[in-house]
């Protein structure tokens, strides 16, 4: 049974040029001999989301092809043992699914190139912020907490606090 598939190859950019070219030509010849190559897209060298074997970048190649299960098994077996291939993924496409657009040509920004506010984590920023009671100048009087509003707010807000009790709740009196 034949179907339409995407094959995404991540090649090692540190591998010798001849090994990368051999892996590419072998993949294309296997697809050509056992199926029909619909499209071949070179996305270039890009930074990966996470390092693979201490390599932060990979050369991305996308192939779309029609093939059967025998071709998939041969590709799977051969790509697993090829040295120049860091990762690969074969995905079956639904009929009529459009070709994925190539990634932006702009290289992803490196961590050192980002602005300082891009690297802040919201939780850390919240932890560094002064506490709310320090900002509002909270004063407590008995059962009612009076909160003084900052000068730009018109009216103060009052919040009722739960009654304070010294006894433990739901404790029956002791029989003597």
SERO-4910 file (N, C-alpha, C, O; in steps of 0.05 Angstrom, whole numbers):
BEGIN
 pado doro    nc1    nc2    nc3   cac1   cac2   cac3    cc1    cc2    cc3    oc1    oc2    oc3
  Unk    A     17    -24      0      0      0      0     18     25      0     35     27     17
  Unk    A     14     42    -19     30     66    -22     17     90     -8     -7     92     -7
  Unk    A     34    107      3     24    131     16     43    154     12     66    150      3
  Unk    A     35    178     19     52    202     18     65    207     45     51    207     65
  Unk    A     91    211     45    106    213     70    125    237     69    133    246     48
  Unk    A    131    247     93    152    267     97    175    253    111    171    238    129
  Unk    A    199    259    101    223    249    115    240    274    122    249    288    104
  Unk    A    244    279    147    261    301    156    288    289    165    288    273    184
  Unk    A    309    298    153    336    289    160    351    311    174    350    334    166
  Unk    A    364    305    196    382    324    210    410    312    207    417    292    219
  Unk    A    426    326    190    453    317    185    473    331    202    469    355    209
  Unk    A    495    318    208    516    329    225    532    349    208    545    340    189
  Unk    A    532    375    215    547    394    199    578    391    204    593    402    188
  Unk    A    586    377    225    615    372    230    626    348    215    650    344    214
  Unk    A    608    332    204    617    309    188    630    318    162    623    339    152
  Unk    A    648    302    152    661    310    126    639    313    104    619    299    104
  Unk    A    645    331     86    626    338     64    619    313     48    596    309     40
  Unk    A    639    295     44    634    271     28    614    252     41    598    240     28
  Unk    A    616    250     68    597    232     82    569    244     82    549    229     78
  Unk    A    566    270     85    539    282     83    528    279     56    504    272     53
  Unk    A    544    284     35    535    280      7    527    251      1    508    246    -13
  Unk    A    543    233     12    537    204      8    510    197     22    494    182     10
  Unk    A    505    207     46    479    202     59    456    214     44    435    201     41
  Unk    A    459    238     33    438    251     17    433    236     -8    410    230    -15
  Unk    A    454    229    -23    450    215    -49    439    187    -44    422    177    -60
  Unk    A    447    173    -23    437    146    -17    407    148    -10    391    131    -19
  Unk    A    399    168      6    371    171     13    354    177    -12    333    165    -16
  Unk    A    364    195    -29    349    202    -53    347    178    -72    326    174    -85
  Unk    A    369    162    -75    368    139    -93    349    117    -82    335    104    -98
  Unk    A    349    113    -55    330     94    -44    301    102    -48    284     85    -55
  Unk    A    295    128    -45    268    137    -49    261    134    -79    239    126    -86
  Unk    A    280    141    -96    275    139   -125    271    111   -135    255    106   -153
  Unk    A    285     92   -123    283     64   -132    258     50   -121    248     32   -134
  Unk    A    249     57    -97    227     43    -85    201     60    -84    181     50    -74
  Unk    A    202     84    -94    178    101    -93    181    124   -112    196    122   -132
  Unk    A    167    146   -106    168    169   -123    174    194   -106    160    199    -87
  Unk    A    196    208   -113    204    232    -99    186    255   -108    187    263   -131
  Unk    A    170    266    -90    152    288    -96    166    315    -93    163    333   -110
  Unk    A    182    318    -72    195    343    -67    220    340    -49    220    322    -32
  Unk    A    240    356    -54    264    356    -38    271    385    -31    273    402    -48
  Unk    A    274    390     -5    278    417      5    302    418     23    304    403     42
  Unk    A    321    436     17    344    440     34    339    464     51    338    487     41
  Unk    A    336    460     77    331    482     96    356    494    107    355    514    122
  Unk    A    379    483    101    404    493    110    411    486    139    397    470    152
  Unk    A    433    498    148    442    492    175    427    511    195    427    535    191
  Unk    A    415    499    215    399    515    234    406    505    262    415    483    266
  Unk    A    401    523    281    405    516    309    382    498    318    358    504    312
  Unk    A    388    477    333    368    458    342    356    468    369    369    484    383
  Unk    A    333    458    376    320    464    401    337    454    425    337    466    446
  Unk    A    349    431    421    367    420    442    390    406    428    388    397    405
  Unk    A    412    403    442    436    392    430    433    361    427    421    348    444
  Unk    A    444    351    406    445    322    401    475    315    399    489    325    382
  Unk    A    485    298    417    513    290    418    531    315    419    552    316    406
  Unk    A    523    334    435    538    359    440    541    376    415    561    391    412
  Unk    A    522    374    397    522    390    372    498    408    373    475    398    374
  Unk    A    502    435    373    479    453    375    465    458    349    443    469    349
  Unk    A    478    451    326    466    457    300    465    431    283    479    412    288
  Unk    A    447    432    263    445    410    244    437    420    217    426    442    215
  Unk    A    443    405    197    435    412    170    408    398    165    406    373    166
  Unk    A    387    413    159    360    403    156    354    397    127    360    414    110
  Unk    A    342    374    121    333    368     94    305    354     96    301    336    113
  Unk    A    287    363     80    260    352     80    255    339     53    259    351     32
  Unk    A    245    314     53    238    299     29    208    292     31    200    282     52
  Unk    A    193    296     10    166    286      8    166    265    -14    176    269    -36
  Unk    A    154    241     -8    155    219    -27    131    201    -24    118    201     -3
  Unk    A    125    187    -45    105    165    -45    120    139    -42    140    135    -56
  Unk    A    112    121    -25    125     96    -21    108     76     -6     87     82      3
  Unk    A    119     52     -5    105     30      9    120     23     35    140     35     41
  Unk    A    110      3     49    122     -5     74    151    -16     71    167    -12     89
  Unk    A    157    -29     49    183    -40     45    204    -17     43    226    -19     54
  Unk    A    196      4     29    214     27     27    218     40     54    241     48     61
  Unk    A    197     42     70    200     54     96    218     38    114    235     49    129
  Unk    A    217     11    113    234     -6    128    263     -3    120    281     -2    137
  Unk    A    268     -2     93    296      1     84    307     29     92    330     30    101
  Unk    A    291     50     89    300     76     98    306     77    128    327     87    136
  Unk    A    288     66    143    291     65    172    317     50    180    332     60    197
  Unk    A    322     27    168    346     12    174    371     26    166    390     28    181
  Unk    A    371     37    142    396     50    131    402     76    145    425     82    151
  Unk    A    382     92    151    387    118    164    396    115    193    410    132    203
  Unk    A    388     93    206    397     89    233    427     84    235    439     91    255
  Unk    A    439     72    215    467     65    217    485     84    202    510     81    203
  Unk    A    474    104    189    490    124    174    502    144    194    487    156    210
  Unk    A    528    147    193    542    164    212    535    194    210    534    208    230
  Unk    A    530    203    186    526    232    182    498    241    191    493    265    194
  Unk    A    480    222    196    452    229    204    451    230    234    456    210    248
  Unk    A    443    254    245    439    256    274    412    245    282    410    230    301
  Unk    A    391    254    268    363    245    273    348    244    246    356    258    227
  Unk    A    327    229    245    309    229    223    281    222    233    278    209    253
  Unk    A    261    231    218    233    225    225    218    221    199    219    238    181
  Unk    A    202    200    197    185    194    175    156    197    184    148    184    204
  Unk    A    141    214    171    113    220    179     95    216    156    100    225    134
  Unk    A     73    201    160     53    197    139     35    221    137     25    231    158
  Unk    A     32    231    113     15    255    108    -13    247    101    -17    226     89
  Unk    A    -32    264    107    -60    260     99    -62    269     70    -48    287     61
  Unk    A    -80    257     55    -84    266     27    -93    295     26   -110    304     41
  Unk    A    -80    310      7    -87    338      3    -74    357     23    -80    381     22
  Unk    A    -56    347     40    -43    365     59    -22    381     44     -7    371     27
  Unk    A    -21    407     50     -3    425     35     26    420     43     32    408     64
  Unk    A     44    429     26     73    427     31     80    446     54     71    469     53
  Unk    A     96    437     73    103    455     95    120    478     84    137    473     68
  Unk    A    116    502     94    133    524     85    161    522     96    165    511    117
  Unk    A    181    531     81    208    531     91    210    549    115    195    569    117
  Unk    A    229    543    133    232    561    156    242    588    147    252    592    125
  Unk    A    239    607    165    248    635    159    278    634    153    293    619    164
  Unk    A    286    650    134    314    652    127    331    666    148    355    663    148
  Unk    A    317    681    165    332    695    186    341    674    207    325    657    216
  Unk    A    366    675    214    377    656    233    365    662    261    361    686    267
  Unk    A    361    642    276    350    646    303    371    661    320    395    657    317
  Unk    A    361    678    337    379    694    354    392    676    375    379    659    387
  Unk    A    417    680    380    430    665    401    425    678    428    416    701    429
  Unk    A    429    664    449    423    673    476    439    699    482    428    717    495
  Unk    A    464    701    473    480    725    478    469    750    464    474    772    473
  Unk    A    455    746    441    446    769    425    419    780    435    411    801    427
  Unk    A    406    766    453    379    775    462    382    799    481    402    803    493
  Unk    A    360    814    482    359    835    501    355    824    529    345    802    532
  Unk    A    364    838    550    362    826    577    334    819    585    330    800    600
  Unk    A    313    835    577    286    829    585    275    804    572    256    792    582
  Unk    A    287    795    550    278    770    537    285    745    554    271    725    552
  Unk    A    305    747    570    314    723    584    302    721    612    306    700    625
  Unk    A    287    741    621    276    740    648    253    720    648    237    719    629
  Unk    A    251    706    669    229    687    673    208    701    690    215    714    710
  Unk    A    183    698    683    162    712    697    161    705    727    157    723    743
  Unk    A    166    681    733    166    673    762    188    686    777    185    695    800
  Unk    A    211    688    764    234    701    778    229    731    781    235    743    801
  Unk    A    217    743    761    210    772    762    190    777    784    192    797    798
  Unk    A    171    759    787    151    762    808    164    758    836    156    772    855
  Unk    A    183    740    838    196    736    863    214    760    871    217    766    895
  Unk    A    225    773    851    242    797    857    225    822    863    236    840    875
  Unk    A    200    822    856    183    846    860    177    849    890    175    828    904
  Unk    A    174    873    900    168    877    929    140    865    935    123    865    917
  Unk    A    136    856    959    111    844    967     89    865    965     94    889    967
  Unk    A     64    856    962     41    874    959     36    891    984     29    914    981
  Unk    A     41    879   1008     36    895   1032     57    917   1036     51    937   1049
  Unk    A     80    914   1024    100    935   1025     93    958   1007     97    981   1013
  Unk    A     81    951    984     74    971    964     50    988    973     49   1012    969
  Unk    A     31    975    987      6    988    994      5    999   1022    -13   1014   1029
  Unk    A     25    993   1038     26   1003   1065      3    992   1082    -13   1008   1092
  Unk    A      2    966   1086    -21    954   1100    -19    958   1130      2    956   1142
  Unk    A    -42    966   1142    -43    969   1170    -66    952   1180    -88    952   1168
  Unk    A    -62    937   1202    -83    919   1212    -94    929   1238    -79    937   1256
  Unk    A   -121    930   1240   -135    938   1264   -156    918   1272   -178    919   1260
  Unk    A   -150    899   1290   -169    880   1299   -178    861   1277   -162    848   1264
  Unk    A   -205    859   1274   -217    841   1254   -218    852   1226   -223    837   1207
  Unk    A   -213    877   1223   -215    890   1196   -188    900   1188   -175    914   1204
  Unk    A   -179    893   1165   -154    902   1155   -159    926   1137   -174    925   1118
  Unk    A   -146    948   1143   -149    973   1128   -124    975   1110   -101    974   1119
  Unk    A   -129    978   1084   -107    979   1065   -107   1008   1054   -127   1017   1043
  Unk    A    -84   1021   1057    -82   1048   1047    -75   1046   1017    -56   1031   1009
  Unk    A    -90   1060   1001    -85   1059    972    -63   1078    964    -58   1098    978
  Unk    A    -50   1072    942    -30   1090    932    -43   1117    924    -67   1117    921
  Unk    A    -28   1139    922    -40   1165    917    -56   1167    891    -74   1184    890
  Unk    A    -51   1150    871    -66   1153    846    -93   1139    847   -109   1142    829
  Unk    A   -100   1124    869   -125   1111    872   -143   1128    890   -133   1139    910
  Unk    A   -169   1131    883   -186   1151    896   -195   1142    924   -192   1158    943
  Unk    A   -205   1118    927   -217   1110    953   -202   1086    964   -193   1069    949
  Unk    A   -198   1085    991   -185   1061   1003   -204   1037   1001   -228   1040   1000
  Unk    A   -192   1014   1002   -207    989   1001   -205    975   1028   -184    974   1040
  Unk    A   -228    964   1037   -227    950   1063   -233    921   1057   -249    914   1040
  Unk    A   -220    904   1072   -223    875   1070   -227    864   1097   -211    869   1116
  Unk    A   -248    847   1101   -252    835   1127   -235    811   1131   -232    794   1112
  Unk    A   -222    809   1154   -205    786   1160   -222    766   1176   -241    774   1190
  Unk    A   -216    741   1175   -231    721   1191   -226    726   1221   -205    735   1229
  Unk    A   -246    720   1238   -243    725   1266   -221    708   1278   -218    684   1271
  Unk    A   -206    719   1296   -184    705   1309   -195    690   1333   -209    702   1350
  Unk    A   -188    665   1337   -197    649   1360   -172    635   1371   -155    627   1357
  Unk    A   -172    633   1398   -150    620   1411   -155    590   1414   -136    574   1416
  Unk    A   -180    581   1415   -187    553   1419   -186    538   1393   -190    549   1371
  Unk    A   -180    512   1395   -180    495   1372   -209    491   1363   -226    487   1380
  Unk    A   -215    491   1337   -242    487   1328   -252    458   1333   -237    439   1332
  Unk    A   -278    456   1337   -292    430   1340   -280    412   1361   -277    388   1357
  Unk    A   -273    424   1384   -262    408   1406   -283    407   1427   -290    429   1438
  Unk    A   -295    384   1435   -315    383   1455   -303    389   1483   -279    383   1487
  Unk    A   -319    400   1501   -308    405   1528   -301    379   1543   -314    359   1538
  Unk    A   -282    380   1559   -273    356   1573   -291    351   1597   -299    370   1611
  Unk    A   -299    325   1602   -316    318   1625   -298    313   1649   -278    299   1647
  Unk    A   -306    325   1672   -290    321   1696   -305    305   1716   -294    300   1738
***
